[in-house]
Amino acid sequence: MTIFEEKVYNVVSKIPKGKILTYKQVARLIGKPKAFRAVGNALNKNPFKDVPCHRVIRSDGGIGGYAKGSKVKINLLKIEGAI
């Protein structure tokens, strides 16, 4: 795991249930405001079950990607009350 990925997973692991952040917000929080695509790539490789990468969405309100499929991501966010 790279230092960048470690920072991304650290930020995302702190997103509370029922809340969401955008890829851009995560990038800003790790001090790399233009690295929002890299944030998405790091989350796509997320090996940790305790890092809720489904709580990160696109800035335009789109759901974004999810390794288990966008339908699963949407369902998880609905169950948590985030959407």
N, C-alpha and C positions, 0 to 999 in steps of 0.2 A: 504494500500500500504506500502511496506517495504521501508526502506532507500535505499536499493540496487535498487529496481525498480524505485524509484524517481530519482536516479542518472542516470539510463539507459534512462529514458524518457526525462530527461533534456538534455543529450547529443544528443539523436536522434532527438529531436525537433529542434535542431540547424543545422541539415544537410540541406544545401540549395537544392532547386529544381535543378535537373540535376546532382546531385552528389550522391555518394554512399559511405558507409563505410562497413567494414566487421564486423562480430560479434566479432572477435578478437580485432579489432581496438577500438570498443566501450568498450570492457572489459578493454583494456589498459587505455583508457581515463578516466575511472572511478576508476582507481587504482587497478583493480583486473584482471591482465593479463591472468590468467588461468580460468576465469569464463565465457568464451565465450558461453558455453552451457546454463548457467544460464541467460545470456543476451538474448538468443533466447527464453527461457522459459518466461522471463519477457515480451518480445515483443509479444509473443503469447497471453498474457493476457491484452494487451494494451487497456485500456478503453477510451483513449483520441483520438478524431478525429484529433487534431492538432499535434499529434506525428506521423510523417511519417515513420512508421516501415517498409514500403515497400522499403525504401532506404537502408536497411541493408541486405547484402548478405554474402554468405560463402567465406572463404578465398581462396578456390580453384576455385572461379569464378562461382560456382553453385548458383542458385537462392535462395535456402533455403526455409524455410516454410513461409506461410502467411495464416492468419485465413480465408481470403476470397478466397483462392486457388492460386496456383502458376501462373495460366494463367492471373488472375487479376493483380498479382504483376508484371509480365512481361509487361503487357499492360501499367500499370501505369509508369513503368520505361522507356518504349519506348516513351510514350507521353511526359515525362519530359526530354527526350534526354539523359538519363543516360546510356542507352544501345542501 
